Amino acid sequence: MIDALKIEHVRISFELHTANPDDITTTIPQQQKDAASSSFTLPRSTLATLHIKIANQTSTPLPSLLLRLQPSLHNQPHPTATDLSRKLLWSGVLQRVVPGGSMAAHETRVVELGVVALVSGVYEVRGTVEEVRSRRGERNGGGRGERRIWHAGGPCLIRAVD
């Protein structure tokens, strides 16, 4: 029950953009725009930019953060889902430090990743944000500081169509 009341320190959300905004259809109802997961329909072989928004929802600064993205095929067994060769291309790296150093209270940063779906289908991108360094002064039983980690509330679904 406490999870229903809990507000995450970091919120990760997704948006998909192209040079021609008419290429993308957002497939979630407008009233659910703040939903944890996002779903988009995109023509196959269209260059798009995935915007990953990382928001500090606390009243205190956060240290440098590391963003990890994991693209996969939707609703497939793990070995099949992660074999994206000749299916989905991306420009850039899937793991990177969020630019700009520590995040101020209530600050939002956007990280971009270029994507192209070569084959029709449904792809998902999951996102995780982790502190680069452990917190000082907070130790667990093993004597090491813990690095906090936050996951996107749901995957970004990209439906590539002909």
Backbone torsions as a table, in degrees:
resi	resn	phi	psi	omega
1	MET	NA	-33.8	-179.5
2	ILE	-64.7	-30.1	178.5
3	ASP	-60.9	-30.4	179.3
4	ALA	-68.4	-26.8	-178.9
5	LEU	-95.8	-15.0	-174.4
6	LYS	-75.3	134.5	174.3
7	ILE	-107.5	125.2	-179.7
8	GLU	-65.5	146.7	176.7
9	HIS	-66.4	-35.5	-178.4
10	VAL	-124.2	132.6	177.2
11	ARG	-113.6	131.0	179.0
12	ILE	-114.2	125.6	178.2
13	SER	-135.4	163.7	-174.0
14	PHE	-126.9	145.4	169.4
15	GLU	-138.1	149.3	179.2
16	LEU	-120.2	132.6	-178.2
17	HIS	-132.1	150.0	171.8
18	THR	-132.4	172.4	176.8
19	ALA	-63.0	-33.5	177.7
20	ASN	-110.2	104.0	-176.4
21	PRO	-58.4	-20.2	179.4
22	ASP	-72.7	-12.5	179.3
23	ASP	-70.8	-26.2	-173.3
24	ILE	-105.8	137.1	172.2
25	THR	-117.9	126.1	174.1
26	THR	-84.7	125.1	-172.8
27	THR	-102.4	22.0	172.1
28	ILE	-111.8	144.1	-179.8
29	PRO	-60.3	148.8	-178.1
30	GLN	-55.5	-37.9	-178.3
31	GLN	-67.9	-14.7	178.7
32	GLN	-105.4	23.9	-176.0
33	LYS	-58.2	-29.4	178.8
34	ASP	-90.9	13.1	-179.9
35	ALA	-61.9	154.5	-176.4
36	ALA	-64.5	-35.5	-179.6
37	SER	-107.7	156.1	-179.6
38	SER	-123.4	148.2	-179.7
39	SER	-137.8	130.9	-176.3
40	PHE	-134.5	148.8	173.0
41	THR	-113.3	132.6	-172.9
42	LEU	-139.3	137.4	174.9
43	PRO	-63.3	139.8	178.0
44	ARG	-57.6	146.5	178.7
45	SER	65.7	22.9	176.6
46	THR	-102.0	127.3	177.8
47	LEU	-71.4	124.8	-179.9
48	ALA	-130.8	161.4	176.4
49	THR	-119.2	121.1	176.4
50	LEU	-88.3	121.1	178.1
51	HIS	-99.3	120.1	177.9
52	ILE	-103.9	113.1	-178.8
53	LYS	-95.9	126.5	-179.7
54	ILE	-116.9	118.0	-175.7
55	ALA	-117.1	128.7	172.9
56	ASN	-83.9	110.3	-176.6
57	GLN	-96.7	15.4	-179.8
58	THR	-104.1	171.2	177.4
59	SER	-96.1	12.1	178.0
60	THR	-126.6	154.3	177.8
61	PRO	-67.6	153.6	174.4
62	LEU	-111.5	144.9	177.9
63	PRO	-68.4	179.4	177.9
64	SER	-53.4	142.0	-176.3
65	LEU	-119.7	149.5	177.8
66	LEU	-110.9	124.1	178.4
67	LEU	-98.4	131.0	175.0
68	ARG	-122.1	128.0	176.9
69	LEU	-115.4	140.6	177.9
70	GLN	-131.3	101.0	175.1
71	PRO	-80.8	149.1	177.9
72	SER	-161.2	170.4	172.4
73	LEU	-79.5	139.4	-177.9
74	HIS	-76.0	138.8	175.6
75	ASN	55.8	44.1	176.8
76	GLN	-125.9	153.8	174.5
77	PRO	-60.4	150.2	-172.7
78	HIS	-50.2	-48.9	-178.7
79	PRO	-60.5	-37.1	178.9
80	THR	-75.7	-40.8	-175.0
81	ALA	-62.9	-35.5	-175.8
82	THR	-92.4	-3.1	175.9
83	ASP	-88.0	91.5	-174.8
84	LEU	-103.7	7.3	-179.8
85	SER	-59.2	134.1	-179.2
86	ARG	64.0	15.9	178.1
87	LYS	-121.3	-46.2	-177.2
88	LEU	-137.3	129.7	177.5
89	LEU	-112.0	148.9	172.9
90	TRP	-140.0	151.4	177.9
91	SER	-109.8	124.8	-177.7
92	GLY	113.9	-172.3	-178.3
93	VAL	-106.3	152.4	-177.3
94	LEU	-90.6	-8.9	176.8
95	GLN	-132.3	121.9	-178.1
96	ARG	-156.1	155.8	173.8
97	VAL	-74.1	135.0	177.8
98	VAL	-65.7	123.2	-175.7
99	PRO	-62.1	149.7	174.2
100	GLY	104.0	0.2	179.1
101	GLY	73.2	-147.9	-176.7
102	SER	-64.9	150.6	-177.9
103	MET	-100.3	129.8	177.5
104	ALA	-69.0	164.5	177.5
105	ALA	-57.6	134.5	176.8
106	HIS	60.3	22.3	178.1
107	GLU	-87.2	148.8	175.4
108	THR	-123.1	135.8	175.9
109	ARG	-121.4	152.1	179.4
110	VAL	-121.9	129.4	174.9
111	VAL	-113.7	137.4	-176.8
112	GLU	-112.1	146.8	176.8
113	LEU	-140.7	121.7	176.4
114	GLY	-75.0	136.7	179.4
115	VAL	-137.3	147.9	173.5
116	VAL	-141.1	124.4	174.7
117	ALA	-92.0	117.3	-178.8
118	LEU	-85.0	-24.7	-176.8
119	VAL	-123.5	140.3	176.6
120	SER	-62.3	145.5	179.7
121	GLY	153.4	-175.9	179.7
122	VAL	-111.8	124.7	179.2
123	TYR	-113.9	150.8	175.3
124	GLU	-128.0	147.9	176.2
125	VAL	-125.7	121.3	176.4
126	ARG	-103.2	147.5	-178.0
127	GLY	-127.9	143.3	177.7
128	THR	-136.9	141.0	175.8
129	VAL	-123.6	134.3	-177.9
130	GLU	-135.1	147.0	174.7
131	GLU	-64.9	139.8	179.8
132	VAL	-70.7	-39.4	179.2
133	ARG	-121.8	154.1	177.3
134	SER	-70.8	155.9	-179.6
135	ARG	-75.7	136.3	177.9
136	ARG	-78.4	146.9	175.6
137	GLY	82.2	-11.5	178.4
138	GLU	-114.4	107.7	-175.4
139	ARG	-117.7	147.1	173.9
140	ASN	-95.0	-174.6	-177.7
141	GLY	-60.3	-25.9	-179.5
142	GLY	-82.8	-2.8	177.8
143	GLY	87.2	3.3	178.6
144	ARG	-108.4	148.5	175.8
145	GLY	-71.5	149.7	179.5
146	GLU	-96.7	136.9	173.3
147	ARG	-94.0	126.4	179.0
148	ARG	-77.4	150.9	-179.2
149	ILE	-138.7	141.3	179.5
150	TRP	-130.6	143.3	179.9
151	HIS	-114.0	148.5	173.3
152	ALA	-61.0	144.7	-178.1
153	GLY	-61.0	-23.5	179.0
154	GLY	-166.5	168.1	-178.6
155	PRO	-77.9	160.0	168.8
156	CYS	-88.9	121.8	179.4
157	LEU	-101.2	128.2	177.5
158	ILE	-119.0	113.0	179.3
159	ARG	-95.8	110.5	178.6
160	ALA	-91.4	126.1	-176.8
161	VAL	-125.1	156.2	176.5
162	ASP	-77.4	NA	NA
